[in-house]
Amino acid sequence: MKYMSGNTRMNTSMDGGLWKGLKRSVSGASLFLVTFTTEGGTGVVGLGGNVPGKIIDLKVVPGRNWILQRSAYLASQPSVDIDIAFQKKLGSIFFGGEGLILQRISGNGVAWASACGDFNVVDLKPGEMYKVSTANAVGWEESVKYDISAVGGVKNVLFGGEGLFVTTLTGPGKIIIQSMTVGELAMSIAPFLPNKG
């Protein structure tokens, strides 16, 4: 929360109990959730991410769940559930840049995700594939197949700057790609930071 109107109240709780809170925590969200309510009419709550970037609203409906990278979940309506999602392929765990655990967003309502840089949202048709630089995939609908593939070509591996692997996302479903990762942001500003020896 960055700001809220004067008639808005916040209440922090371990929504769903200890087990649910621990699962949220392991997936990269918070052990506790903050609920905002208003008194005497509508109110305003301003949310912000932890790095310069964008916030996107995700329409969550039954049967149309979202999988997000660990740090992407920002907030949601109370009717939306945050849970753990596990990588299904060994290659994705070790080379996908996201690790074993992701976030699964389900239920019925709106959730907000944030990430570094700008967003490109692509609605993949059945069988359509995008190859995304590792860690630039912010999220995807659960109907999208997520995997890892080799970049291919010795010159590409040695001089392409993308590493050995890319993330492959195959439709149908929407995907969210970020233009910059937190690591890339840090590397871009590092030369401008004061050097203390």
N, CA, C and O of each residue as an XYZ file, in Angstrom:
788
protein
N       0.846     -1.177      0.000
C       0.000      0.000      0.000
C       0.888      1.236      0.000
O       1.793      1.359      0.826
N       0.628      2.143     -0.923
C       1.380      3.395     -0.982
C       0.576      4.550     -0.399
O       1.153      5.460      0.198
N      -0.738      4.531     -0.560
C      -1.597      5.554      0.036
C      -3.024      5.035      0.059
O      -3.361      4.081     -0.643
N      -3.877      5.686      0.891
C      -5.300      5.339      0.929
C      -6.085      6.546      1.408
O      -5.553      7.412      2.102
N      -7.361      6.594      1.030
C      -8.221      7.701      1.442
C      -8.519      7.587      2.932
O      -8.375      6.518      3.525
N      -8.935      8.699      3.527
C      -9.146      8.755      4.974
C     -10.226      7.835      5.491
O     -10.206      7.471      6.667
N     -11.173      7.444      4.645
C     -12.256      6.563      5.096
C     -11.932      5.081      4.898
O     -12.806      4.229      5.058
N     -10.688      4.773      4.552
C     -10.283      3.381      4.321
C      -9.569      2.848      5.548
O      -8.718      3.524      6.125
N      -9.917      1.645      5.940
C      -9.289      0.988      7.095
C      -8.589     -0.275      6.616
O      -9.047     -0.939      5.686
N      -7.473     -0.597      7.264
C      -6.764     -1.825      6.909
C      -6.726     -2.770      8.099
O      -6.615     -2.351      9.251
N      -6.822     -4.068      7.786
C      -6.787     -5.105      8.804
C      -5.860     -6.224      8.323
O      -6.068     -6.786      7.248
N      -4.843     -6.544      9.116
C      -3.878     -7.577      8.757
C      -4.253     -8.876      9.452
O      -4.493     -8.894     10.660
N      -4.304     -9.974      8.682
C      -4.648    -11.280      9.253
C      -3.960    -12.382      8.450
O      -3.507    -12.168      7.326
N      -3.896    -13.559      9.058
C      -3.365    -14.725      8.361
C      -4.553    -15.425      7.708
O      -5.007    -16.473      8.169
N      -5.039    -14.832      6.640
C      -6.237    -15.313      5.960
C      -6.106    -16.789      5.583
O      -5.132    -17.181      4.941
N      -7.076    -17.601      5.978
C      -7.067    -19.026      5.656
C      -6.302    -19.879      6.662
O      -6.213    -21.096      6.501
N      -5.752    -19.255      7.691
C      -5.041    -20.024      8.723
C      -3.558    -20.176      8.434
O      -3.048    -19.701      7.420
N      -2.878    -20.854      9.355
C      -1.422    -20.997      9.291
C      -0.964    -21.742      8.036
O      -0.023    -21.307      7.373
N      -1.617    -22.859      7.703
C      -1.183    -23.660      6.545
C      -1.283    -22.853      5.255
O      -0.357    -22.850      4.444
N      -2.404    -22.172      5.071
C      -2.606    -21.350      3.874
C      -1.587    -20.209      3.843
O      -1.043    -19.885      2.788
N      -1.333    -19.607      5.000
C      -0.351    -18.537      5.083
C       1.053    -19.014      4.752
O       1.799    -18.312      4.069
N       1.424    -20.201      5.227
C       2.739    -20.758      4.929
C       2.889    -21.057      3.437
O       3.945    -20.807      2.855
N       1.833    -21.590      2.817
C       1.892    -21.865      1.377
C       2.058    -20.568      0.588
O       2.812    -20.522     -0.383
N       1.350    -19.512      1.006
C       1.512    -18.214      0.348
C       2.946    -17.723      0.493
O       3.549    -17.228     -0.459
N       3.477    -17.869      1.691
C       4.839    -17.403      1.978
C       5.883    -18.131      1.133
O       6.807    -17.509      0.609
N       5.732    -19.452      1.001
C       6.672    -20.244      0.207
C       6.596    -19.861     -1.267
O       7.598    -19.931     -1.979
N       5.405    -19.453     -1.732
C       5.243    -19.091     -3.139
C       5.734    -17.681     -3.453
O       5.720    -17.263     -4.611
N       6.169    -16.949     -2.429
C       6.700    -15.612     -2.669
C       5.781    -14.498     -2.219
O       6.189    -13.337     -2.211
N       4.543    -14.817     -1.841
C       3.617    -13.812     -1.316
C       3.856    -13.688      0.193
O       4.835    -14.226      0.709
N       2.989    -13.000      0.884
C       3.170    -12.757      2.311
C       2.423    -13.792      3.151
O       1.373    -14.297      2.755
N       2.989    -14.093      4.313
C       2.326    -14.960      5.281
C       0.992    -14.345      5.698
O       0.001    -15.051      5.884
N       0.982    -13.030      5.841
C      -0.217    -12.286      6.235
C      -0.777    -11.523      5.044
O      -0.042    -11.134      4.136
N      -2.085    -11.316      5.061
C      -2.739    -10.505      4.040
C      -3.367     -9.284      4.706
O      -3.827     -9.353      5.846
N      -3.381     -8.182      3.992
C      -4.006     -6.956      4.473
C      -5.307     -6.773      3.711
O      -5.325     -6.804      2.481
N      -6.408     -6.579      4.456
C      -7.714     -6.338      3.862
C      -8.067     -4.871      4.050
O      -7.945     -4.335      5.152
N      -8.505     -4.223      2.976
C      -8.899     -2.820      3.026
C     -10.412     -2.733      2.919
O     -11.018     -3.339      2.035
N     -11.016     -1.978      3.822
C     -12.464     -1.735      3.784
C     -12.694     -0.235      3.943
O     -11.855      0.484      4.486
N     -13.847      0.221      3.458
C     -14.162      1.651      3.560
C     -15.352      1.865      4.474
O     -16.169      0.970      4.687
N     -15.429      3.071      5.008
C     -16.543      3.467      5.858
C     -17.223      4.670      5.226
O     -16.571      5.661      4.899
N     -18.534      4.580      5.057
C     -19.296      5.717      4.544
C     -19.097      6.010      3.075
O     -19.019      7.175      2.686
N     -19.015      4.996      2.262
C     -18.904      5.211      0.821
C     -17.670      4.564      0.232
O     -17.007      3.743      0.868
N     -17.377      4.951     -0.997
C     -16.223      4.369     -1.674
C     -14.930      5.014     -1.169
O     -14.930      6.121     -0.632
N     -13.842      4.290     -1.360
C     -12.543      4.783     -0.937
C     -11.496      4.497     -1.990
O     -11.788      3.921     -3.037
N     -10.278      4.904     -1.703
C      -9.163      4.744     -2.636
C      -8.006      4.075     -1.911
O      -7.667      4.432     -0.782
N      -7.404      3.093     -2.586
C      -6.170      2.469     -2.110
C      -5.189      2.490     -3.272
O      -5.504      2.007     -4.360
N      -4.010      3.041     -3.051
C      -2.972      3.078     -4.073
C      -1.940      2.005     -3.803
O      -1.351      1.964     -2.723
N      -1.715      1.130     -4.781
C      -0.761      0.037     -4.640
C       0.448      0.281     -5.532
O       0.339      0.944     -6.564
N       1.578     -0.243     -5.146
C       2.778     -0.113     -5.958
C       3.687     -1.305     -5.764
O       3.678     -1.939     -4.709
N       4.467     -1.606     -6.774
C       5.418     -2.700     -6.695
C       6.694     -2.264     -5.993
O       6.802     -1.130     -5.528
N       7.661     -3.177     -5.921
C       8.921     -2.901     -5.238
C      10.019     -2.402     -6.157
O      11.085     -2.009     -5.682
N       9.784     -2.408     -7.461
C      10.780     -1.943     -8.439
C      10.068     -1.107     -9.490
O       8.854     -1.228     -9.656
N      10.812     -0.250    -10.213
C      10.179      0.509    -11.292
C       9.616     -0.460    -12.336
O      10.321     -1.353    -12.807
N       8.378     -0.281    -12.682
C       7.776     -1.188    -13.651
C       6.308     -0.915    -13.830
O       5.854      0.226    -13.745
N       5.570     -1.977    -14.078
C       4.140     -1.878    -14.382
C       3.332     -2.754    -13.434
O       3.845     -3.679    -12.805
N       2.050     -2.424    -13.359
C       1.064     -3.234    -12.647
C      -0.010     -3.582    -13.657
O      -0.458     -2.727    -14.420
N      -0.422     -4.839    -13.660
C      -1.454     -5.289    -14.592
C      -2.580     -5.945    -13.802
O      -2.333     -6.658    -12.829
N      -3.822     -5.700    -14.227
C      -4.954     -6.371    -13.591
C      -5.284     -7.635    -14.373
O      -5.345     -7.627    -15.602
N      -5.492     -8.712    -13.638
C      -5.784    -10.019    -14.229
C      -7.217    -10.415    -13.895
O      -7.601    -10.460    -12.726
N      -7.989    -10.695    -14.912
C      -9.352    -11.180    -14.693
C      -9.274    -12.672    -14.395
O      -8.872    -13.463    -15.249
N      -9.656    -13.046    -13.193
C      -9.606    -14.450    -12.771
C     -11.038    -14.965    -12.702
O     -11.872    -14.409    -11.989
N     -11.316    -16.030    -13.448
C     -12.633    -16.653    -13.429
C     -12.438    -18.156    -13.234
O     -11.373    -18.683    -13.555
N     -13.450    -18.853    -12.714
C     -13.308    -20.300    -12.533
C     -12.908    -20.987    -13.838
O     -13.510    -20.747    -14.885
N     -11.897    -21.835    -13.767
C     -11.409    -22.558    -14.937
C     -10.406    -21.775    -15.768
O      -9.903    -22.280    -16.772
N     -10.115    -20.554    -15.361
C      -9.147    -19.735    -16.094
C      -8.169    -19.131    -15.090
O      -8.195    -17.933    -14.810
N      -7.305    -20.000    -14.556
C      -6.353    -19.611    -13.527
C      -5.085    -19.039    -14.150
O      -4.832    -19.209    -15.343
N      -4.292    -18.358    -13.322
C      -3.032    -17.767    -13.751
C      -1.881    -18.369    -12.967
O      -2.029    -18.682    -11.786
N      -0.741    -18.534    -13.610
C       0.508    -18.926    -12.966
C       1.434    -17.713    -13.055
O       1.642    -17.170    -14.141
N       1.992    -17.284    -11.914
C       2.852    -16.108    -11.873
C       4.221    -16.457    -11.320
O       4.360    -17.383    -10.520
N       5.242    -15.703    -11.755
C       6.549    -15.857    -11.148
C       6.433    -15.465     -9.670
O       5.514    -14.743     -9.284
N       7.357    -15.939     -8.863
C       7.271    -15.818     -7.406
C       7.036    -14.407     -6.877
O       6.340    -14.238     -5.876
N       7.583    -13.422     -7.507
C       7.499    -12.064     -6.967
C       6.412    -11.212     -7.621
O       6.316    -10.021     -7.327
N       5.598    -11.783     -8.492
C       4.667    -10.982     -9.296
C       3.379    -10.598     -8.577
O       2.857     -9.511     -8.824
N       2.843    -11.449     -7.694
C       1.556    -11.163     -7.053
C       1.657     -9.889     -6.220
O       2.580     -9.731     -5.421
N       0.701     -8.984     -6.413
C       0.674     -7.733     -5.667
C      -0.540     -7.663     -4.739
O      -0.399     -7.370     -3.551
N      -1.723     -7.930     -5.277
C      -2.952     -7.836     -4.482
C      -4.081     -8.515     -5.250
O      -3.929     -8.872     -6.418
N      -5.220     -8.686     -4.569
C      -6.397     -9.260     -5.230
C      -7.640     -8.982     -4.410
O      -7.574     -8.588     -3.245
N      -8.773     -9.199     -5.052
C     -10.036     -9.153     -4.331
C     -10.118    -10.384     -3.424
O      -9.465    -11.392     -3.692
N     -10.916    -10.310     -2.354
C     -10.996    -11.448     -1.420
C     -11.469    -12.755     -2.055
O     -11.204    -13.830     -1.517
N     -12.159    -12.679     -3.179
C     -12.675    -13.883     -3.848
C     -11.621    -14.591     -4.692
O     -11.912    -15.607     -5.323
N     -10.400    -14.064     -4.707
C      -9.299    -14.662     -5.456
C      -8.369    -15.375     -4.489
O      -8.056    -14.851     -3.420
N      -7.927    -16.575     -4.866
C      -7.091    -17.401     -4.003
C      -5.650    -17.436     -4.512
O      -5.412    -17.573     -5.712
N      -4.685    -17.312     -3.587
C      -3.258    -17.404     -3.923
C      -2.742    -18.714     -3.365
O      -2.907    -18.993     -2.177
N      -2.119    -19.520     -4.212
C      -1.633    -20.830     -3.781
C      -0.294    -21.123     -4.453
O       0.195    -20.339     -5.267
N       0.276    -22.245     -4.103
C       1.540    -22.698     -4.681
C       1.262    -23.412     -5.993
O       0.282    -24.146     -6.118
N       2.126    -23.191     -6.962
C       2.136    -23.982     -8.197
C       3.546    -24.542     -8.339
O       4.525    -23.832     -8.113
N       3.648    -25.797     -8.709
C       4.955    -26.430     -8.860
C       5.298    -26.590    -10.327
O       4.434    -26.884    -11.153
N       6.572    -26.394    -10.639
C       7.056    -26.690    -11.982
C       6.856    -28.177    -12.240
O       7.067    -28.998    -11.347
N       6.455    -28.523    -13.444
C       6.172    -29.923    -13.759
C       7.331    -30.626    -14.448
O       7.356    -31.855    -14.521
N       8.295    -29.853    -14.957
C       9.407    -30.459    -15.695
C      10.717    -30.118    -15.014
O      10.917    -28.994    -14.555
N      11.611    -31.099    -14.951
C      12.899    -30.929    -14.293
C      13.724    -29.811    -14.923
O      14.358    -29.036    -14.206
N      13.725    -29.717    -16.239
C      14.479    -28.674    -16.918
C      13.992    -27.282    -16.540
O      14.792    -26.354    -16.413
N      12.678    -27.134    -16.360
C      12.120    -25.847    -15.975
C      12.568    -25.434    -14.578
O      12.776    -24.251    -14.306
N      12.714    -26.415    -13.700
C      13.128    -26.134    -12.328
C      14.549    -25.584    -12.309
O      14.813    -24.576    -11.654
N      15.465    -26.234    -13.019
C      16.870    -25.864    -12.945
C      17.274    -24.741    -13.884
O      18.181    -23.972    -13.567
N      16.616    -24.629    -15.042
C      17.079    -23.675    -16.045
C      16.047    -22.605    -16.391
O      16.329    -21.728    -17.207
N      14.877    -22.656    -15.798
C      13.823    -21.714    -16.167
C      13.897    -20.366    -15.502
O      13.181    -19.446    -15.898
N      14.751    -20.218    -14.491
C      14.898    -18.932    -13.829
C      13.857    -18.671    -12.760
O      13.970    -17.681    -12.037
N      12.843    -19.522    -12.631
C      11.796    -19.312    -11.654
C      11.880    -20.275    -10.472
O      11.212    -20.067     -9.458
N      12.695    -21.331    -10.589
C      12.803    -22.292     -9.500
C      11.663    -23.295     -9.507
O      10.927    -23.412    -10.486
N      11.526    -24.013     -8.408
C      10.523    -25.068     -8.276
C       9.118    -24.510     -8.075
O       8.147    -25.057     -8.596
N       9.014    -23.426     -7.321
C       7.706    -22.956     -6.873
C       7.313    -21.666     -7.579
O       8.106    -20.732     -7.692
N       6.067    -21.638     -8.050
C       5.460    -20.459     -8.650
C       4.200    -20.122     -7.865
O       3.879    -20.797     -6.887
N       3.479    -19.078     -8.287
C       2.219    -18.706     -7.649
C       1.055    -19.079     -8.568
O       1.099    -18.846     -9.776
N       0.015    -19.660     -7.971
C      -1.198    -20.016     -8.725
C      -2.332    -19.133     -8.226
O      -2.655    -19.131     -7.037
N      -2.929    -18.389     -9.136
C      -4.014    -17.474     -8.809
C      -5.301    -18.055     -9.384
O      -5.405    -18.289    -10.588
N      -6.284    -18.284     -8.509
C      -7.553    -18.877     -8.956
C      -8.708    -18.185     -8.238
O      -8.501    -17.304     -7.403
N      -9.915    -18.595     -8.573
C     -11.107    -18.033     -7.938
C     -11.932    -17.251     -8.932
O     -12.068    -17.637    -10.093
N     -12.487    -16.133     -8.458
C     -13.352    -15.314     -9.299
C     -13.209    -13.859     -8.865
O     -13.691    -13.481     -7.797
N     -12.555    -13.044     -9.679
C     -12.354    -11.644     -9.327
C     -11.166    -11.073    -10.071
O     -10.792    -11.544    -11.145
N     -10.583    -10.049     -9.477
C      -9.443     -9.365    -10.083
C      -8.231     -9.515     -9.176
O      -8.322     -9.350     -7.959
N      -7.096     -9.829     -9.789
C      -5.813     -9.843     -9.089
C      -4.901     -8.866     -9.811
O      -5.088     -8.590    -10.996
N      -3.910     -8.342     -9.089
C      -2.957     -7.431     -9.686
C      -1.563     -8.023     -9.566
O      -1.172     -8.524     -8.512
N      -0.821     -7.956    -10.665
C       0.559     -8.447    -10.692
C       1.461     -7.279    -11.055
O       1.067     -6.381    -11.798
N       2.688     -7.304    -10.516
C       3.651     -6.252    -10.844
C       4.990     -6.880    -11.195
O       5.315     -7.978    -10.743
N       5.753     -6.175    -11.998
C       7.088     -6.631    -12.367
C       7.871     -5.448    -12.899
O       7.321     -4.368    -13.117
N       9.131     -5.658    -13.101
C      10.061     -4.632    -13.567
C       9.850     -4.355    -15.062
O       9.446     -5.241    -15.815
N      10.125     -3.122    -15.475
C      10.043     -2.784    -16.889
C       8.616     -2.611    -17.374
O       7.712     -2.311    -16.594
N       8.426     -2.802    -18.667
C       7.120     -2.672    -19.297
C       6.553     -4.066    -19.563
O       7.280     -5.056    -19.482
N       5.267     -4.149    -19.876
C       4.617     -5.429    -20.140
C       4.225     -5.558    -21.605
O       3.861     -4.579    -22.257
N       4.307     -6.773    -22.102
C       3.728     -7.129    -23.387
C       2.809     -8.316    -23.111
O       3.272     -9.377    -22.693
N       1.520     -8.141    -23.343
C       0.546     -9.213    -23.135
C       0.195     -9.792    -24.500
O      -0.225     -9.071    -25.405
N       0.374    -11.109    -24.635
C       0.122    -11.783    -25.903
C      -0.924    -12.866    -25.669
O      -0.812    -13.650    -24.727
N      -1.932    -12.909    -26.519
C      -2.958    -13.949    -26.451
C      -2.599    -15.018    -27.489
O      -2.863    -14.859    -28.681
N      -1.996    -16.101    -27.013
C      -1.532    -17.154    -27.917
C      -2.696    -18.007    -28.412
O      -3.593    -18.368    -27.650
N      -2.661    -18.316    -29.689
C      -3.645    -19.239    -30.267
C      -3.210    -20.670    -29.954
O      -2.057    -20.881    -29.578
N      -4.088    -21.654    -30.095
C      -3.690    -23.049    -29.848
C      -2.488    -23.436    -30.700
O      -2.515    -23.286    -31.921
N      -1.441    -23.929    -30.063
C      -0.232    -24.363    -30.745
C       0.770    -23.257    -31.033
O       1.917    -23.542    -31.376
N       0.363    -22.010    -30.901
C       1.292    -20.898    -31.136
C       2.306    -20.825    -29.995
O       1.943    -20.953    -28.826
N       3.581    -20.618    -30.343
C       4.647    -20.631    -29.343
C       5.431    -19.323    -29.345
O       5.717    -18.747    -30.394
N       5.766    -18.877    -28.145
C       6.700    -17.764    -27.967
C       7.904    -18.289    -27.215
O       7.764    -19.061    -26.266
N       9.098    -17.869    -27.641
C      10.321    -18.160    -26.907
C      10.709    -16.877    -26.189
O      10.893    -15.832    -26.812
N      10.831    -16.972    -24.874
C      11.044    -15.792    -24.038
C      12.358    -15.952    -23.280
O      12.653    -17.024    -22.752
N      13.135    -14.889    -23.231
C      14.375    -14.909    -22.457
C      14.066    -15.320    -21.016
O      13.077    -14.875    -20.435
N      14.912    -16.162    -20.452
C      14.699    -16.695    -19.108
C      14.412    -15.572    -18.116
O      15.083    -14.539    -18.131
N      13.429    -15.770    -17.266
C      12.990    -14.860    -16.194
C      12.190    -13.663    -16.697
O      11.764    -12.847    -15.880
N      11.965    -13.520    -18.005
C      11.137    -12.425    -18.503
C       9.660    -12.795    -18.591
O       8.826    -11.939    -18.884
N       9.330    -14.058    -18.341
C       7.924    -14.473    -18.324
C       7.349    -14.170    -16.939
O       7.683    -14.839    -15.962
N       6.493    -13.169    -16.866
C       5.887    -12.753    -15.597
C       4.772    -13.712    -15.202
O       4.667    -14.096    -14.037
N       3.945    -14.100    -16.157
C       2.820    -14.966    -15.859
C       2.163    -15.469    -17.132
O       2.415    -14.977    -18.232
N       1.309    -16.471    -16.942
C       0.585    -17.051    -18.074
C      -0.652    -17.759    -17.544
O      -0.692    -18.213    -16.400
N      -1.657    -17.839    -18.403
C      -2.842    -18.594    -18.025
C      -2.466    -20.068    -17.919
O      -1.578    -20.546    -18.624
N      -3.149    -20.774    -17.036
C      -2.792    -22.168    -16.761
C      -2.948    -23.060    -17.987
O      -2.382    -24.153    -18.025
N      -3.696    -22.621    -18.978
C      -3.859    -23.398    -20.216
C      -2.601    -23.363    -21.089
O      -2.475    -24.161    -22.019
N      -1.678    -22.454    -20.801
C      -0.444    -22.325    -21.568
C       0.571    -23.353    -21.098
O       0.771    -23.532    -19.897
N       1.211    -24.026    -22.041
C       2.257    -25.007    -21.722
C       3.575    -24.272    -21.545
O       3.998    -23.513    -22.418
N       4.221    -24.503    -20.405
C       5.477    -23.837    -20.045
C       6.601    -24.854    -20.080
O       6.501    -25.916    -19.464
N       7.681    -24.534    -20.803
C       8.806    -25.460    -20.892
C      10.083    -24.670    -21.147
O      10.057    -23.449    -21.296
N      11.188    -25.380    -21.195
C      12.497    -24.805    -21.440
C      13.087    -25.470    -22.678
O      12.952    -26.681    -22.856
N      13.742    -24.684    -23.537
C      14.427    -25.273    -24.685
C      15.783    -24.606    -24.843
O      15.997    -23.484    -24.383
N      16.693    -25.308    -25.496
C      18.039    -24.785    -25.738
C      17.980    -23.662    -26.763
O      17.159    -23.695    -27.680
N      18.847    -22.671    -26.609
C      18.923    -21.561    -27.548
C      19.294    -22.074    -28.931
O      18.715    -21.655    -29.933
N      20.264    -22.986    -28.980
C      20.694    -23.566    -30.260
C      21.756    -22.721    -30.943
O      21.659    -21.495    -30.998
N      22.764    -23.397    -31.458
C      23.844    -22.711    -32.164
C      24.930    -22.221    -31.221
O      24.655    -21.510    -30.254
N      26.162    -22.605    -31.510
C      27.301    -22.243    -30.655
C      27.472    -20.729    -30.591
O      27.715    -20.184    -29.514
N      27.348    -20.037    -31.733
C      27.491    -18.582    -31.744
C      26.411    -17.919    -30.895
O      26.682    -16.955    -30.178
N      25.195    -18.435    -30.977
C      24.114    -17.870    -30.171
C      24.398    -18.018    -28.684
O      24.180    -17.090    -27.905
N      24.887    -19.193    -28.296
C      25.175    -19.451    -26.886
C      26.314    -18.568    -26.396
O      26.220    -17.970    -25.325
N      27.405    -18.483    -27.185
C      28.598    -17.756    -26.746
C      28.473    -16.235    -26.860
O      28.996    -15.505    -26.018
N      27.780    -15.756    -27.902
C      27.786    -14.320    -28.161
C      26.396    -13.677    -28.157
O      26.284    -12.458    -28.288
N      25.352    -14.469    -28.010
C      23.991    -13.926    -28.088
C      23.519    -13.215    -26.842
O      22.581    -12.421    -26.904
N      24.160    -13.488    -25.687
C      23.788    -12.824    -24.450
C      22.549    -13.370    -23.775
O      22.088    -12.801    -22.786
N      21.999    -14.456    -24.284
C      20.766    -15.007    -23.720
C      21.003    -16.265    -22.880
O      20.060    -16.789    -22.288
N      22.231    -16.752    -22.815
C      22.498    -17.967    -22.062
C      22.218    -19.202    -22.900
O      22.112    -19.133    -24.125
N      22.100    -20.344    -22.210
C      21.907    -21.618    -22.892
C      20.446    -21.938    -23.210
O      20.163    -22.675    -24.154
N      19.513    -21.382    -22.416
C      18.117    -21.803    -22.513
C      17.177    -20.618    -22.641
O      17.493    -19.511    -22.207
N      16.023    -20.861    -23.241
C      14.924    -19.901    -23.290
C      13.664    -20.600    -22.793
O      13.551    -21.825    -22.840
N      12.736    -19.807    -22.324
C      11.441    -20.319    -21.895
C      10.530    -20.404    -23.111
O      10.441    -19.454    -23.890
N       9.857    -21.530    -23.279
C       8.888    -21.656    -24.366
C       7.484    -21.687    -23.773
O       7.199    -22.461    -22.859
N       6.626    -20.848    -24.298
C       5.232    -20.756    -23.867
C       4.361    -21.062    -25.075
O       4.423    -20.366    -26.089
N       3.545    -22.112    -24.962
C       2.730    -22.576    -26.085
C       1.253    -22.459    -25.740
O       0.816    -22.941    -24.695
N       0.487    -21.822    -26.612
C      -0.933    -21.576    -26.397
C      -1.797    -22.804    -26.500
O      -1.349    -23.872    -26.917
N      -3.043    -22.636    -26.114
C      -3.773    -21.385    -26.049
C      -3.676    -20.702    -24.681
O      -3.471    -21.352    -23.655
N      -3.828    -19.380    -24.696
C      -3.895    -18.606    -23.469
C      -3.030    -17.365    -23.523
O      -2.189    -17.202    -24.408
N      -3.260    -16.488    -22.546
C      -2.518    -15.234    -22.479
C      -1.216    -15.415    -21.714
O      -1.135    -16.199    -20.768
N      -0.197    -14.672    -22.144
C       1.086    -14.639    -21.454
C       1.455    -13.175    -21.204
O       1.056    -12.286    -21.957
N       2.221    -12.940    -20.139
C       2.702    -11.597    -19.810
C       4.222    -11.648    -19.796
O       4.820    -12.444    -19.072
N       4.838    -10.793    -20.602
C       6.293    -10.752    -20.711
C       6.768     -9.386    -20.224
O       6.209     -8.361    -20.612
N       7.793     -9.369    -19.378
C       8.346     -8.101    -18.922
C       9.551     -7.725    -19.771
O      10.290     -8.593    -20.237
N       9.741     -6.425    -19.969
C      10.831     -5.959    -20.822
C      12.176     -5.959    -20.111
O      13.219     -5.921    -20.763
N      12.166     -6.002    -18.774
C      13.405     -5.947    -18.003
C      13.222     -6.708    -16.701
O      12.169     -6.612    -16.071
N      14.230     -7.461    -16.291
C      14.192     -8.147    -15.000
C      14.860     -7.265    -13.943
O      15.530     -6.289    -14.281
N      14.680     -7.606    -12.675
C      15.308     -6.851    -11.594
C      16.832     -6.912    -11.729
O      17.512     -5.914    -11.491
N      17.371     -8.069    -12.106
C      18.812     -8.203    -12.306
C      19.326     -7.290    -13.404
O      20.388     -6.684    -13.268
N      18.561     -7.190    -14.508
C      18.944     -6.300    -15.602
C      18.881     -4.835    -15.167
O      19.726     -4.027    -15.554
N      17.874     -4.501    -14.360
C      17.768     -3.143    -13.828
C      18.987     -2.816    -12.969
O      19.585     -1.750    -13.111
N      19.352     -3.737    -12.079
C      20.515     -3.520    -11.212
C      21.791     -3.323    -12.028
O      22.592     -2.437    -11.730
N      21.979     -4.154    -13.061
C      23.177     -4.038    -13.903
C      23.196     -2.718    -14.678
O      24.267     -2.162    -14.921
N      22.038     -2.220    -15.063
C      21.984     -0.981    -15.856
C      22.285      0.259    -15.014
O      22.803      1.243    -15.543
N      21.974      0.234    -13.718
C      22.250      1.407    -12.891
C      23.578      1.288    -12.127
O      24.071      2.287    -11.604
N      24.156      0.103    -12.056
C      25.397     -0.106    -11.302
C      26.529      0.854    -11.717
O      27.222      1.369    -10.839
N      26.742      1.114    -13.013
C      27.845      2.024    -13.390
C      27.656      3.458    -12.884
O      28.619      4.222    -12.816
N      26.426      3.822    -12.530
C      26.147      5.194    -12.099
C      26.144      5.362    -10.578
O      26.001      6.477    -10.076
N      26.301      4.259     -9.848
C      26.325      4.329     -8.389
C      27.694      4.796     -7.905
O      28.714      4.475     -8.516
N      27.718      5.561     -6.796
C      29.015      6.012     -6.261
C      29.900      4.822     -5.877
O      29.421      3.835     -5.318
N      31.179      4.929     -6.180
C      32.133      3.879     -5.840
C      32.915      4.301     -4.616
O      33.612      5.315     -4.634
N      32.800      3.514     -3.542
C      33.475      3.859     -2.298
C      34.736      3.035     -2.121
O      35.144      2.755     -0.994
N      35.351      2.650     -3.214
C      36.605      1.915     -3.146
C      36.400      0.454     -3.166
O      37.367     -0.306     -3.114
